[in-house]
């Protein structure tokens, strides 16, 4: 009985540590929307990453 309680405590602690590690490593990307254009034919979105300045372009064509 005592071993089961100890094992479940260790398992709980291990799961909490793994979850915390996953959330820390995933982080959140800080992006700034530079331009967002919506037209009847599609949508254009340009974002800049605040940490390193990289630019991302996303073009979605409506069908």
N, CA, C and O atoms as a GROMACS GRO file, in nm:
protein
  252
    1UNK      N    1   0.082  -0.119   0.000
    1UNK     CA    2   0.000   0.000   0.000
    1UNK      C    3   0.087   0.125   0.000
    1UNK      O    4   0.062   0.220  -0.074
    2UNK      N    5   0.192   0.124   0.086
    2UNK     CA    6   0.280   0.239   0.095
    2UNK      C    7   0.357   0.260  -0.035
    2UNK      O    8   0.377   0.373  -0.078
    3UNK      N    9   0.400   0.149  -0.099
    3UNK     CA   10   0.472   0.158  -0.226
    3UNK      C   11   0.383   0.217  -0.335
    3UNK      O   12   0.431   0.294  -0.418
    4UNK      N   13   0.255   0.183  -0.336
    4UNK     CA   14   0.164   0.237  -0.436
    4UNK      C   15   0.151   0.389  -0.423
    4UNK      O   16   0.147   0.460  -0.523
    5UNK      N   17   0.143   0.436  -0.301
    5UNK     CA   18   0.131   0.581  -0.277
    5UNK      C   19   0.258   0.652  -0.321
    5UNK      O   20   0.252   0.757  -0.385
    6UNK      N   21   0.374   0.596  -0.287
    6UNK     CA   22   0.501   0.656  -0.325
    6UNK      C   23   0.517   0.656  -0.477
    6UNK      O   24   0.559   0.757  -0.534
    7UNK      N   25   0.482   0.544  -0.542
    7UNK     CA   26   0.492   0.537  -0.688
    7UNK      C   27   0.400   0.638  -0.755
    7UNK      O   28   0.439   0.701  -0.853
    8UNK      N   29   0.278   0.652  -0.704
    8UNK     CA   30   0.187   0.748  -0.766
    8UNK      C   31   0.234   0.892  -0.745
    8UNK      O   32   0.214   0.976  -0.832
    9UNK      N   33   0.298   0.920  -0.631
    9UNK     CA   34   0.354   1.054  -0.608
    9UNK      C   35   0.468   1.082  -0.706
    9UNK      O   36   0.473   1.189  -0.765
   10UNK      N   37   0.559   0.986  -0.723
   10UNK     CA   38   0.669   1.004  -0.817
   10UNK      C   39   0.617   1.020  -0.960
   10UNK      O   40   0.669   1.101  -1.036
   11UNK      N   41   0.517   0.943  -0.995
   11UNK     CA   42   0.459   0.953  -1.128
   11UNK      C   43   0.396   1.091  -1.149
   11UNK      O   44   0.411   1.151  -1.256
   12UNK      N   45   0.326   1.140  -1.049
   12UNK     CA   46   0.264   1.272  -1.059
   12UNK      C   47   0.368   1.382  -1.074
   12UNK      O   48   0.353   1.473  -1.155
   13UNK      N   49   0.474   1.371  -0.995
   13UNK     CA   50   0.581   1.471  -1.004
   13UNK      C   51   0.649   1.466  -1.140
   13UNK      O   52   0.679   1.570  -1.199
   14UNK      N   53   0.673   1.345  -1.190
   14UNK     CA   54   0.737   1.330  -1.321
   14UNK      C   55   0.650   1.390  -1.431
   14UNK      O   56   0.701   1.457  -1.520
   15UNK      N   57   0.519   1.367  -1.426
   15UNK     CA   58   0.429   1.423  -1.526
   15UNK      C   59   0.424   1.575  -1.519
   15UNK      O   60   0.420   1.641  -1.623
   16UNK      N   61   0.425   1.631  -1.399
   16UNK     CA   62   0.425   1.776  -1.385
   16UNK      C   63   0.554   1.836  -1.441
   16UNK      O   64   0.550   1.940  -1.507
   17UNK      N   65   0.667   1.773  -1.415
   17UNK     CA   66   0.794   1.823  -1.467
   17UNK      C   67   0.800   1.816  -1.619
   17UNK      O   68   0.849   1.908  -1.684
   18UNK      N   69   0.750   1.706  -1.676
   18UNK     CA   70   0.748   1.693  -1.822
   18UNK      C   71   0.656   1.797  -1.885
   18UNK      O   72   0.689   1.854  -1.989
   19UNK      N   73   0.542   1.823  -1.823
   19UNK     CA   74   0.450   1.923  -1.875
   19UNK      C   75   0.511   2.062  -1.868
   19UNK      O   76   0.501   2.140  -1.964
   20UNK      N   77   0.575   2.094  -1.758
   20UNK     CA   78   0.639   2.225  -1.743
   20UNK      C   79   0.750   2.242  -1.846
   20UNK      O   80   0.765   2.350  -1.903
   21UNK      N   81   0.827   2.137  -1.869
   21UNK     CA   82   0.933   2.143  -1.968
   21UNK      C   83   0.877   2.164  -2.108
   21UNK      O   84   0.931   2.244  -2.185
   22UNK      N   85   0.771   2.095  -2.142
   22UNK     CA   86   0.711   2.108  -2.274
   22UNK      C   87   0.659   2.250  -2.296
   22UNK      O   88   0.679   2.307  -2.404
   23UNK      N   89   0.593   2.308  -2.196
   23UNK     CA   90   0.542   2.444  -2.211
   23UNK      C   91   0.655   2.546  -2.220
   23UNK      O   92   0.644   2.644  -2.293
   24UNK      N   93   0.762   2.523  -2.147
   24UNK     CA   94   0.875   2.615  -2.150
   24UNK      C   95   0.946   2.610  -2.284
   24UNK      O   96   0.983   2.715  -2.338
   25UNK      N   97   0.966   2.491  -2.337
   25UNK     CA   98   1.035   2.478  -2.465
   25UNK      C   99   0.951   2.528  -2.581
   25UNK      O  100   1.004   2.582  -2.678
   26UNK      N  101   0.820   2.510  -2.573
   26UNK     CA  102   0.734   2.554  -2.682
   26UNK      C  103   0.734   2.705  -2.692
   26UNK      O  104   0.741   2.760  -2.802
   27UNK      N  105   0.727   2.773  -2.580
   27UNK     CA  106   0.730   2.918  -2.580
   27UNK      C  107   0.617   2.977  -2.660
   27UNK      O  108   0.527   2.906  -2.705
   28UNK      N  109   0.621   3.105  -2.678
   28UNK     CA  110   0.522   3.168  -2.763
   28UNK      C  111   0.594   3.262  -2.856
   28UNK      O  112   0.677   3.343  -2.813
   29UNK      N  113   0.562   3.252  -2.981
   29UNK     CA  114   0.626   3.335  -3.080
   29UNK      C  115   0.568   3.475  -3.074
   29UNK      O  116   0.446   3.493  -3.074
   30UNK      N  117   0.655   3.573  -3.069
   30UNK     CA  118   0.610   3.711  -3.068
   30UNK      C  119   0.615   3.763  -3.211
   30UNK      O  120   0.722   3.796  -3.262
   31UNK      N  121   0.500   3.770  -3.273
   31UNK     CA  122   0.492   3.819  -3.410
   31UNK      C  123   0.410   3.946  -3.415
   31UNK      O  124   0.313   3.962  -3.341
   32UNK      N  125   0.451   4.034  -3.502
   32UNK     CA  126   0.383   4.160  -3.520
   32UNK      C  127   0.321   4.160  -3.660
   32UNK      O  128   0.390   4.137  -3.759
   33UNK      N  129   0.193   4.187  -3.667
   33UNK     CA  130   0.126   4.190  -3.796
   33UNK      C  131   0.164   4.321  -3.866
   33UNK      O  132   0.136   4.429  -3.814
   34UNK      N  133   0.227   4.310  -3.983
   34UNK     CA  134   0.271   4.427  -4.057
   34UNK      C  135   0.162   4.470  -4.155
   34UNK      O  136   0.133   4.589  -4.168
   35UNK      N  137   0.103   4.373  -4.224
   35UNK     CA  138   0.004   4.404  -4.326
   35UNK      C  139  -0.098   4.291  -4.333
   35UNK      O  140  -0.061   4.173  -4.329
   36UNK      N  141  -0.225   4.327  -4.344
   36UNK     CA  142  -0.333   4.228  -4.355
   36UNK      C  143  -0.434   4.281  -4.456
   36UNK      O  144  -0.506   4.377  -4.428
   37UNK      N  145  -0.439   4.218  -4.573
   37UNK     CA  146  -0.528   4.263  -4.680
   37UNK      C  147  -0.626   4.151  -4.713
   37UNK      O  148  -0.586   4.037  -4.738
   38UNK      N  149  -0.754   4.184  -4.712
   38UNK     CA  150  -0.858   4.088  -4.750
   38UNK      C  151  -0.928   4.141  -4.874
   38UNK      O  152  -0.974   4.255  -4.878
   39UNK      N  153  -0.935   4.056  -4.976
   39UNK     CA  154  -1.003   4.090  -5.101
   39UNK      C  155  -1.103   3.981  -5.132
   39UNK      O  156  -1.100   3.875  -5.069
   40UNK      N  157  -1.192   4.004  -5.229
   40UNK     CA  158  -1.286   3.897  -5.266
   40UNK      C  159  -1.215   3.772  -5.320
   40UNK      O  160  -1.270   3.662  -5.313
   41UNK      N  161  -1.094   3.789  -5.374
   41UNK     CA  162  -1.022   3.676  -5.431
   41UNK      C  163  -0.930   3.604  -5.335
   41UNK      O  164  -0.882   3.494  -5.366
   42UNK      N  165  -0.904   3.662  -5.220
   42UNK     CA  166  -0.812   3.597  -5.127
   42UNK      C  167  -0.771   3.688  -5.013
   42UNK      O  168  -0.834   3.790  -4.987
   43UNK      N  169  -0.664   3.647  -4.945
   43UNK     CA  170  -0.617   3.721  -4.828
   43UNK      C  171  -0.465   3.717  -4.825
   43UNK      O  172  -0.404   3.613  -4.851
   44UNK      N  173  -0.403   3.831  -4.793
   44UNK     CA  174  -0.258   3.842  -4.781
   44UNK      C  175  -0.225   3.888  -4.640
   44UNK      O  176  -0.282   3.986  -4.592
   45UNK      N  177  -0.134   3.818  -4.574
   45UNK     CA  178  -0.095   3.852  -4.438
   45UNK      C  179   0.056   3.850  -4.428
   45UNK      O  180   0.120   3.752  -4.464
   46UNK      N  181   0.114   3.959  -4.378
   46UNK     CA  182   0.258   3.970  -4.360
   46UNK      C  183   0.285   3.994  -4.212
   46UNK      O  184   0.230   4.086  -4.152
   47UNK      N  185   0.371   3.909  -4.155
   47UNK     CA  186   0.405   3.920  -4.013
   47UNK      C  187   0.556   3.927  -3.997
   47UNK      O  188   0.631   3.869  -4.075
   48UNK      N  189   0.601   4.000  -3.894
   48UNK     CA  190   0.743   4.011  -3.862
   48UNK      C  191   0.767   3.954  -3.723
   48UNK      O  192   0.695   3.986  -3.628
   49UNK      N  193   0.868   3.868  -3.712
   49UNK     CA  194   0.905   3.810  -3.584
   49UNK      C  195   0.983   3.915  -3.505
   49UNK      O  196   1.085   3.964  -3.552
   50UNK      N  197   0.935   3.948  -3.385
   50UNK     CA  198   0.997   4.054  -3.305
   50UNK      C  199   1.136   4.016  -3.254
   50UNK      O  200   1.219   4.103  -3.232
   51UNK      N  201   1.161   3.888  -3.234
   51UNK     CA  202   1.289   3.846  -3.176
   51UNK      C  203   1.405   3.854  -3.276
   51UNK      O  204   1.514   3.898  -3.239
   52UNK      N  205   1.383   3.813  -3.400
   52UNK     CA  206   1.494   3.813  -3.495
   52UNK      C  207   1.467   3.892  -3.623
   52UNK      O  208   1.556   3.903  -3.707
   53UNK      N  209   1.348   3.948  -3.639
   53UNK     CA  210   1.319   4.034  -3.754
   53UNK      C  211   1.280   3.961  -3.881
   53UNK      O  212   1.261   4.026  -3.984
   54UNK      N  213   1.268   3.828  -3.878
   54UNK     CA  214   1.229   3.755  -3.998
   54UNK      C  215   1.087   3.792  -4.039
   54UNK      O  216   1.001   3.817  -3.955
   55UNK      N  217   1.065   3.796  -4.170
   55UNK     CA  218   0.935   3.831  -4.226
   55UNK      C  219   0.868   3.705  -4.279
   55UNK      O  220   0.932   3.623  -4.345
   56UNK      N  221   0.738   3.689  -4.251
   56UNK     CA  222   0.661   3.576  -4.301
   56UNK      C  223   0.543   3.625  -4.383
   56UNK      O  224   0.472   3.716  -4.341
   57UNK      N  225   0.523   3.566  -4.500
   57UNK     CA  226   0.414   3.604  -4.588
   57UNK      C  227   0.319   3.485  -4.602
   57UNK      O  228   0.363   3.373  -4.632
   58UNK      N  229   0.191   3.509  -4.582
   58UNK     CA  230   0.090   3.404  -4.593
   58UNK      C  231  -0.016   3.451  -4.693
   58UNK      O  232  -0.082   3.552  -4.671
   59UNK      N  233  -0.031   3.377  -4.801
   59UNK     CA  234  -0.126   3.411  -4.905
   59UNK      C  235  -0.230   3.301  -4.914
   59UNK      O  236  -0.196   3.185  -4.937
   60UNK      N  237  -0.357   3.336  -4.895
   60UNK     CA  238  -0.466   3.239  -4.902
   60UNK      C  239  -0.559   3.280  -5.016
   60UNK      O  240  -0.614   3.390  -5.016
   61UNK      N  241  -0.574   3.189  -5.111
   61UNK     CA  242  -0.659   3.215  -5.226
   61UNK      C  243  -0.796   3.152  -5.202
   61UNK      O  244  -0.806   3.033  -5.172
   62UNK      N  245  -0.901   3.233  -5.216
   62UNK     CA  246  -1.037   3.181  -5.200
   62UNK      C  247  -1.079   3.113  -5.328
   62UNK      O  248  -1.048   3.158  -5.438
   63UNK      N  249  -1.150   3.004  -5.312
   63UNK     CA  250  -1.196   2.930  -5.429
   63UNK      C  251  -1.344   2.936  -5.444
   63UNK      O  252  -1.400   2.879  -5.537
   0.00000   0.00000   0.00000
